[in-house]
Amino acid sequence: MDSVPVRDISWEMADRQFTIHNVPFGNQNAEVTKKLQSLRELMEADEIPSEIDFRNAADFQ
């Protein structure tokens, strides 16, 4: 069974650091991209923590 490689994605905005851990990387699909965009918007709006695990992203939707 092939395991999906994961990476952490981090960025800064207005002197704030944001990180999403364990993002599936490689065969990027529209579902992952859409979820990343939603998480980014929620994080930047202070609606969810500024550091999260992508595997638990359903908890924030």
Secondary structure, DSSP 4 states (H G I P E B T S, - for coil): -PPPPEEEEEEEETTEEEEEEEEE-SS--HHHHHHHHHHHHHHHTTSS-SEEEGGGGGGG-
